[in-house]
Amino acid sequence: MRGVTLIELIIVIAVFSIIAMFIAPSGVAWRASRELERATATVLDIFAEARERTLQSKNALQYGVAIDDSDIVLFEGTAYTDGASSNEYHDLGENITAVDMIEGGATSVYFSRLMGEASATGTIEISHSITGASRRITIYATGLVDEQ
């Protein structure tokens, strides 16, 4: 008579449980890393888009970017107005926070029409609330931004 005994079944389940304990944390870290990577790319893309629209004089306006915890907002003009109908909100993700450290305590950055220069310089710290991992984006006077 051949078959599987209860003891053999319990051993197999225990082995799979042990393997799962080692795999699960790396899966969480990988997912967090991808979320942080996506959020960083979104911030870089929004800054580039605001600068591009300004240099193109789209709608004869200047454009800027404001950071609000887990949202980044592309806005029209030289001052951010919360709730304006022209604002474009981009969610960075539920586990992502962004803290701006912009020179002079500014809460937003807009771009000059002819040269695309930034109204303020500084950094934005993007971090993942579960893993604590973070990335830093630098805003230069030239209007260019990059990740460090």
PADREN-736790 format. One record per atom (N, C-alpha, C): residue in one letter; x, y, z. Coordinates in steps of 0.2 Angstrom, whole numbers, padded with zeros to 4 digits, always signed. Layout:
N
AXYZ...
// end
This chain:
148
M+0004-0006+0000M+0000+0000+0000M+0004+0006+0000R+0003+0011-0005R+0007+0017-0006R+0003+0023-0005G+0006+0028-0002G+0002+0034+0000G+0006+0039+0004V+0003+0044+0005V+0007+0049+0009V+0004+0049+0016T+0008+0049+0021T+0006+0049+0028T+0005+0056+0030L+0002+0057+0036L+0001+0064+0039L+0007+0067+0041I+0012+0063+0043I+0019+0066+0045I+0022+0068+0039E+0022+0065+0033E+0025+0067+0027E+0022+0074+0025L+0016+0074+0025L+0012+0080+0023L+0014+0086+0027I+0014+0085+0034I+0016+0090+0039I+0023+0093+0037I+0028+0088+0036I+0035+0090+0034I+0035+0094+0028V+0032+0092+0023V+0032+0096+0017V+0029+0103+0018I+0023+0104+0021I+0021+0110+0023I+0026+0115+0027A+0029+0112+0032A+0034+0115+0036A+0040+0118+0031V+0042+0114+0027V+0048+0116+0022V+0045+0121+0018F+0039+0121+0015F+0037+0127+0011F+0036+0133+0015S+0034+0132+0021S+0033+0138+0025S+0039+0142+0027I+0045+0138+0028I+0051+0140+0029I+0054+0144+0023I+0053+0141+0017I+0055+0144+0011I+0051+0151+0010A+0045+0151+0011A+0041+0157+0010A+0043+0162+0015M+0045+0161+0021M+0048+0166+0026M+0054+0169+0023F+0058+0166+0019F+0064+0169+0017F+0062+0173+0010I+0057+0171+0007I+0056+0174+0000I+0052+0180+0001A+0047+0180+0006A+0042+0186+0007A+0045+0193+0008P+0050+0193+0012P+0053+0200+0014P+0057+0203+0007S+0060+0198+0004S+0063+0201-0002S+0058+0203-0008G+0052+0200-0008G+0047+0202-0012G+0044+0209-0010V+0044+0210-0004V+0041+0217-0001V+0046+0222-0003A+0053+0221-0002A+0058+0226-0003A+0058+0227-0011W+0058+0222-0015W+0058+0223-0022W+0052+0228-0024R+0046+0226-0022R+0040+0230-0023R+0041+0237-0021A+0044+0238-0015A+0045+0245-0012A+0050+0249-0017S+0055+0245-0019S+0060+0248-0023S+0057+0251-0030R+0052+0247-0033R+0049+0248-0039R+0044+0254-0038E+0041+0255-0032E+0036+0260-0031E+0040+0267-0030L+0046+0266-0027L+0050+0272-0026L+0053+0274-0033E+0055+0270-0037E+0058+0271-0043E+0053+0275-0048R+0046+0272-0047R+0041+0275-0051R+0039+0282-0049A+0039+0283-0042A+0038+0290-0040A+0043+0295-0042T+0050+0293-0041T+0055+0297-0043T+0055+0299-0051A+0053+0294-0055A+0052+0295-0062A+0047+0300-0063T+0041+0299-0060T+0035+0304-0060T+0037+0311-0059V+0041+0312-0053V+0043+0319-0051V+0048+0322-0056L+0052+0318-0059L+0057+0320-0064L+0053+0322-0070D+0048+0318-0072D+0044+0319-0078D+0040+0325-0078I+0037+0327-0072I+0033+0332-0071I+0037+0339-0071F+0043+0339-0068F+0047+0345-0068F+0049+0346-0076A+0051+0341-0079A+0053+0342-0086A+0047+0344-0091E+0041+0342-0089E+0035+0344-0093E+0033+0351-0091A+0034+0353-0085A+0032+0360-0084A+0037+0365-0087R+0044+0363-0087R+0049+0367-0090R+0048+0367-0098E+0046+0362-0100E+0045+0361-0108E+0039+0366-0110R+0033+0365-0106R+0028+0369-0108R+0029+0377-0107T+0033+0379-0102T+0035+0386-0102T+0039+0388-0107L+0044+0384-0109L+0049+0386-0115L+0045+0386-0122Q+0040+0382-0122Q+0036+0382-0128Q+0031+0388-0128S+0030+0391-0123S+0025+0396-0122S+0018+0394-0123K+0017+0388-0121K+0010+0385-0121K+0005+0389-0118N+0000+0391-0122N-0006+0395-0119N-0003+0402-0117A+0003+0404-0119A+0007+0410-0117A+0007+0411-0110L+0009+0405-0106L+0009+0405-0099L+0016+0402-0097Q+0017+0403-0090Q+0023+0400-0087Q+0020+0394-0083Y+0024+0389-0082Y+0021+0383-0078Y+0026+0382-0072G+0023+0378-0067G+0027+0377-0061G+0025+0370-0058V+0028+0368-0053V+0027+0362-0050V+0027+0363-0042A+0022+0360-0039A+0021+0360-0032A+0021+0353-0029I+0024+0352-0023I+0024+0346-0020I+0020+0346-0014D+0015+0341-0013D+0011+0341-0007D+0010+0334-0005D+0015+0332+0000D+0015+0325+0003D+0016+0320-0002S+0010+0317-0004S+0010+0311-0009S+0008+0313-0016D+0007+0320-0017D+0005+0322-0024D+0010+0327-0026I+0011+0327-0033I+0015+0332-0036I+0010+0335-0041V+0010+0342-0041V+0005+0346-0045V+0009+0350-0050L+0007+0350-0057L+0009+0354-0062L+0004+0360-0062F+0006+0366-0062F+0001+0371-0062F+0003+0377-0067E-0002+0381-0069E-0001+0386-0073E+0000+0393-0069G+0005+0397-0072G+0006+0403-0069G+0013+0403-0064T+0013+0408-0060T+0019+0409-0056T+0018+0407-0049A+0011+0406-0047A+0010+0404-0040A+0005+0399-0040Y+0006+0394-0036Y+0002+0388-0035Y-0005+0390-0031T-0010+0388-0034T-0017+0389-0031T-0020+0382-0030D-0021+0380-0024D-0024+0374-0022D-0031+0373-0025G-0032+0368-0029G-0039+0367-0031G-0041+0371-0038A-0036+0374-0041A-0037+0378-0047A-0039+0372-0052S-0044+0374-0057S-0046+0369-0062S-0041+0367-0067S-0036+0371-0068S-0030+0369-0072S-0025+0365-0069N-0025+0364-0063N-0020+0360-0059N-0020+0353-0062E-0014+0350-0063E-0014+0343-0065E-0011+0339-0059Y-0015+0335-0055Y-0012+0331-0049Y-0010+0324-0051H-0004+0323-0049H-0001+0316-0050H+0000+0313-0043D-0003+0307-0042D-0002+0304-0036D+0005+0300-0036L+0009+0300-0031L+0015+0297-0030L+0015+0290-0028G+0009+0288-0025G+0008+0281-0022G+0007+0282-0014E+0003+0277-0012E+0001+0277-0005E+0007+0277+0000N+0012+0273-0002N+0018+0272+0003N+0023+0277+0002I+0022+0282-0002I+0027+0287-0004I+0026+0294-0002T+0031+0297+0001T+0030+0304+0003T+0036+0308+0000A+0034+0314-0001A+0039+0319-0004A+0040+0325+0000V+0046+0327+0002V+0047+0332+0006V+0051+0337+0002D+0049+0343+0001D+0053+0348-0003D+0057+0352+0002M+0063+0353+0000M+0068+0357+0004M+0070+0363-0001I+0066+0367-0003I+0067+0372-0008I+0070+0378-0004E+0074+0381-0007E+0078+0387-0005E+0073+0393-0003G+0074+0396+0002G+0069+0402+0004G+0062+0399+0007G+0061+0393+0008G+0055+0391+0011G+0049+0390+0005A+0051+0391-0001A+0046+0391-0006A+0043+0384-0006T+0036+0384-0008T+0033+0378-0008T+0031+0376-0015S+0034+0380-0020S+0033+0378-0027S+0039+0381-0031V+0039+0378-0037V+0045+0381-0042V+0041+0382-0049Y+0042+0388-0052Y+0040+0389-0058Y+0046+0391-0063F+0045+0391-0069F+0050+0392-0074F+0050+0398-0078S+0055+0401-0080S+0056+0407-0084S+0054+0406-0091R+0051+0410-0094R+0049+0409-0101R+0055+0409-0106L+0060+0413-0106L+0065+0413-0111L+0070+0407-0110M+0072+0406-0104M+0078+0402-0103M+0076+0395-0099G+0070+0395-0096G+0068+0389-0093G+0071+0389-0086E+0073+0394-0083E+0077+0394-0077E+0071+0393-0071A+0074+0390-0066A+0069+0389-0060A+0069+0395-0056S+0063+0396-0053S+0062+0401-0048S+0065+0400-0041A+0067+0394-0040A+0070+0392-0034A+0074+0386-0035T+0079+0385-0031T+0083+0379-0031T+0082+0375-0024G+0084+0369-0024G+0084+0365-0018G+0083+0357-0020T+0081+0354-0015T+0080+0346-0016T+0073+0344-0014I+0072+0338-0017I+0065+0335-0015I+0067+0328-0013E+0066+0326-0007E+0067+0319-0004E+0061+0315-0005I+0061+0310-0008I+0056+0305-0009I+0058+0299-0006S+0053+0297-0001S+0054+0291+0003S+0049+0286+0003H+0050+0280+0005H+0045+0275+0005H+0044+0273+0013S+0038+0274+0015S+0036+0273+0022S+0037+0267+0025I+0037+0261+0021I+0038+0254+0024I+0045+0253+0025T+0049+0254+0019T+0056+0252+0020T+0061+0258+0022G+0059+0264+0022G+0063+0269+0024G+0068+0271+0018A+0068+0268+0013A+0072+0269+0007A+0070+0276+0004S+0075+0280+0002S+0074+0286-0001S+0078+0288-0007R+0076+0293-0011R+0080+0296-0016R+0079+0303-0016R+0084+0307-0019R+0084+0314-0018R+0085+0317-0025I+0081+0322-0026I+0080+0325-0033I+0083+0332-0032T+0087+0335-0036T+0090+0341-0035T+0087+0346-0041I+0085+0352-0039I+0083+0357-0043I+0088+0362-0044Y+0090+0363-0050Y+0096+0368-0051Y+0093+0375-0054A+0097+0380-0053A+0095+0387-0056A+0093+0387-0063T+0096+0382-0067T+0095+0382-0074T+0088+0379-0076G+0085+0376-0071G+0078+0373-0072G+0079+0366-0073L+0085+0363-0074L+0086+0356-0074L+0085+0353-0068V+0083+0346-0068V+0083+0343-0062V+0086+0336-0063D+0089+0333-0057D+0091+0326-0058D+0091+0323-0052E+0092+0316-0052E+0091+0312-0046E+0098+0310-0044Q+0099+0310-0037Q+0106+0309-0034Q+0105+0303-0029
// end
